[in-house]
Amino acid sequence: MAEATSAKERPAVDCASDVSDQQGITGFTSLIDGQPTDPKTPTLSLSMAQSQGQTLVQPVLQLAPGSRRGWCDAVISVSLPAVQANGRVTLSQNAGVSWEQRWQEDTGRLPTVATLTSVVIDYSGRSPVTSISATGIVAKTFGPLVGYFNGTLSTQFGKGADHSLVPSVAIGVKWPPRGNHAVVADVVFAKGAPDVAELSYQFEGPFDLGIGPGVAMTLDGRRSVTAGIVIQKEF
């Protein structure tokens, strides 16, 4: 009888899949796609938003820590202090880390199922405030579309923080699932905040560069509009 292959001798799983390509989102949107990045390949995203005369630039560094099944279905993200410009340029005093895990890949019958846990610390006040959120993610390719559902619970800890549990839901679609060009539309509902409609366009260009401009508009009487763009580069 042949000896069992040891863990060190087992080949790494190829984590690249059509599902990640179809369901991944690069664009200015609140939707979380639940898809991992390429294993052991750092990805830098710059999100630039313009609203009511204020510009915000948020850098985020992402990494799938391993090439074996489980590790390559995970993504660790670190959000660095954002740059704010409103008459003068300042550096926001907050930073965060998140862990996204895909538990089930879309098999054709079952959807993609993933979770995201995020911790952000704001130390701009007299005492730091920690925001914690947990998101359940479902994504499904059906015909010419990909459908997404995000359900999030968030809360805060610290002196003067809002300790209540705040739910939010995001529902959206991407068209088409394949190709270098796609459009993403979604609606976000959050307790205590206006509903928001978002529309973004994504382009996957050469040199592992993704570009995704978009707009977000509140659906209350004020009709506040935010325009932005995401630029993403794999290294």
C-alpha positions in Angstrom: 0.0 0.0 0.0 1.4 3.4 -1.0 2.2 5.7 1.8 0.0 8.7 2.4 1.3 12.0 1.0 2.4 14.3 3.9 1.1 17.8 4.2 4.4 19.3 3.1 4.3 17.2 -0.1 0.8 18.0 -1.1 0.7 20.4 -4.0 -0.9 23.8 -3.5 -4.4 24.3 -4.7 -4.9 26.5 -7.7 -7.2 29.1 -6.3 -7.8 31.0 -9.5 -11.3 30.4 -10.8 -13.9 31.8 -13.2 -16.1 32.6 -10.3 -13.7 35.1 -8.8 -13.3 36.8 -12.2 -17.1 36.9 -12.8 -18.2 38.1 -9.3 -15.3 40.3 -8.4 -16.0 44.1 -8.3 -13.6 46.9 -8.9 -15.6 50.1 -8.7 -16.9 52.9 -6.5 -19.6 51.0 -4.6 -20.5 49.9 -1.1 -21.1 46.3 -2.3 -18.7 43.6 -1.0 -18.2 40.9 -3.6 -16.9 38.2 -1.3 -14.1 37.2 -3.7 -10.5 36.7 -2.8 -7.6 38.4 -4.5 -4.8 36.4 -6.2 -2.8 34.4 -3.5 0.2 36.1 -2.1 -0.2 39.1 -4.4 -0.5 42.4 -2.6 -3.2 44.7 -4.0 -3.4 48.4 -3.4 -6.7 50.2 -3.8 -7.1 54.0 -3.8 -10.7 55.2 -3.3 -11.2 58.9 -4.1 -14.6 60.5 -3.3 -15.9 64.0 -3.8 -18.9 65.3 -1.9 -20.1 68.8 -1.0 -16.7 70.4 -1.6 -14.8 67.8 0.4 -12.4 65.2 -1.2 -11.4 62.0 0.6 -8.7 59.6 -0.6 -8.6 56.3 1.2 -5.8 53.8 0.6 -6.4 50.1 1.3 -3.8 47.3 1.1 -5.1 43.7 0.6 -3.5 40.3 0.6 -4.7 36.7 0.3 -2.2 35.1 2.8 -1.7 31.7 1.2 -2.0 29.5 -1.9 -3.7 26.5 -0.3 -7.5 26.0 0.0 -8.8 28.0 2.9 -5.9 30.5 3.1 -6.4 31.6 -0.5 -10.1 32.1 0.2 -9.2 34.7 2.8 -8.3 38.3 2.3 -6.7 40.5 4.9 -7.2 44.2 4.4 -5.5 47.2 6.1 -7.1 50.6 5.6 -4.5 53.4 6.1 -5.3 56.9 7.3 -7.2 58.8 4.7 -6.3 62.1 3.2 -9.0 64.8 3.4 -9.1 68.0 1.4 -11.6 70.7 2.3 -9.8 74.0 1.8 -6.7 72.4 3.4 -5.2 69.0 3.3 -5.3 66.9 6.4 -4.6 63.3 7.4 -7.5 61.5 9.1 -6.7 59.9 12.4 -8.1 56.5 11.9 -7.0 53.1 10.6 -8.6 49.6 10.4 -8.1 46.0 9.6 -10.5 43.4 8.2 -10.7 39.7 7.5 -12.8 38.4 4.6 -13.4 34.7 4.2 -15.1 32.9 1.4 -16.7 29.7 2.8 -18.5 28.5 -0.3 -17.8 29.2 -4.0 -20.6 29.5 -6.5 -21.1 26.0 -7.8 -23.9 26.7 -10.2 -26.4 25.3 -7.7 -25.2 27.0 -4.5 -24.2 30.7 -4.3 -21.0 32.2 -3.1 -21.1 32.6 0.7 -18.6 34.8 2.5 -18.2 36.9 5.6 -16.3 40.1 6.5 -15.2 41.2 9.9 -13.9 44.7 10.2 -12.3 46.8 13.0 -11.6 50.5 12.6 -10.1 52.7 15.3 -10.7 56.5 15.3 -8.2 58.3 17.6 -9.0 61.9 16.6 -11.0 62.6 19.8 -9.9 62.8 23.4 -10.3 59.0 23.6 -10.2 56.4 20.8 -13.5 55.0 19.4 -13.5 51.5 17.9 -16.0 50.6 15.3 -16.7 46.9 14.7 -18.8 45.4 11.9 -19.7 41.9 10.7 -21.1 41.4 7.2 -22.7 38.3 5.6 -22.2 38.1 1.8 -24.1 36.2 -0.8 -23.3 36.3 -4.5 -24.9 34.3 -7.4 -24.3 34.3 -11.1 -27.5 33.8 -13.1 -27.6 34.2 -16.8 -26.2 37.6 -17.9 -26.1 39.0 -14.3 -24.5 38.6 -11.0 -26.7 39.3 -7.9 -25.3 40.4 -4.6 -26.7 40.6 -1.0 -24.8 42.1 1.9 -26.2 42.2 5.5 -24.2 44.1 8.1 -24.4 44.7 11.8 -22.1 47.4 13.2 -21.5 49.0 16.6 -19.0 51.2 18.4 -17.0 51.0 21.7 -15.2 53.7 23.6 -16.0 56.8 25.6 -18.7 58.8 23.9 -19.3 56.1 21.2 -22.7 55.0 19.9 -23.0 51.6 21.5 -26.3 50.7 19.6 -26.3 47.8 17.1 -26.9 49.3 13.6 -28.1 47.1 10.8 -27.7 47.8 7.1 -28.4 45.9 3.8 -27.0 46.3 0.3 -28.6 44.7 -2.8 -27.1 44.9 -6.2 -26.4 43.5 -9.6 -23.4 43.4 -12.0 -23.7 43.2 -15.8 -22.1 41.4 -17.6 -20.4 38.7 -15.5 -17.5 38.3 -18.1 -15.3 40.7 -19.9 -13.1 43.6 -19.1 -16.0 46.1 -18.8 -19.0 45.9 -16.5 -21.7 48.1 -14.8 -22.7 47.6 -11.1 -25.9 49.0 -9.7 -27.0 48.7 -6.0 -29.2 50.2 -3.3 -28.1 50.5 0.4 -30.5 50.6 3.3 -29.2 51.5 6.8 -30.9 52.2 10.0 -30.9 55.9 10.9 -29.5 57.0 7.5 -31.0 57.9 4.1 -31.3 55.1 1.5 -28.6 55.4 -1.1 -28.6 54.3 -4.8 -25.2 53.7 -6.4 -24.1 53.2 -10.0 -20.5 52.3 -11.0 -18.5 51.3 -14.0 -15.5 49.0 -13.9 -12.7 48.5 -16.4 -10.0 45.8 -16.0 -7.0 47.1 -17.9 -3.6 45.8 -18.7 -0.8 45.4 -16.1 -3.4 44.1 -13.5 -4.9 47.6 -13.2 -8.6 48.1 -12.4 -10.4 51.4 -12.7 -14.0 52.0 -11.4 -15.7 55.4 -11.4 -19.1 55.8 -9.9 -21.8 57.9 -8.2 -23.9 57.5 -5.1 -27.1 59.5 -4.5 -29.2 59.6 -1.3 -32.9 58.9 -1.9 -34.2 61.4 0.6 -35.4 65.0 -0.1 -31.9 66.4 -0.1 -30.6 64.3 -3.0 -27.0 64.5 -1.9 -24.6 63.2 -4.6 -21.1 61.7 -4.1 -18.8 61.0 -7.1 -15.8 58.9 -6.8 -13.3 56.5 -8.4 -11.4 53.4 -7.3 -8.0 52.6 -8.8 -6.7 49.1 -8.0 -3.3 47.6 -8.8 -2.0 44.1 -8.2 1.8 43.8 -7.6 
